Amino acid sequence: MLMLLVVAGMVSFTSSRKVFNILPETVTVGGQVTDENGQPFEGVGVSVSKSTFMSLIIPVTGTKTDENGFYQVEFEPDDETFTMRYEIDKDGHHYQAHYGVDKWKAVQEHDVVLKKTE
């Protein structure tokens, strides 16, 4: 009976990292950025920042999209809230988007369609 309880506890522990507040060692976010016409968007700045409990925004890491609009960033999560930001100025227009990141999920795909901001 004791052995059954131990095994059940181990299965629950490994299948529910969020319940036990165990963050992955690193979070990797990748995907493709396209324009409103579905074309790859090269040179878009992709950044990860975190918000502290005092509402400070701290840059964590960043990159730019390649010629096919693909990007990948990796960071070490902690107790803060993380945000992805996509931004570029092109042909006299500003394009941007931002999304939250699930710090509990080690590998994530975020495909983004950038639209002109007014």
Summary of the structure (lengths in Angstrom):
residues: 118
radius of gyration: 18.3
end to end distance: 65.1
largest distance: 70.0
contacts: 305
relative contact order: 0.25
helix: 12%
strand: 47%
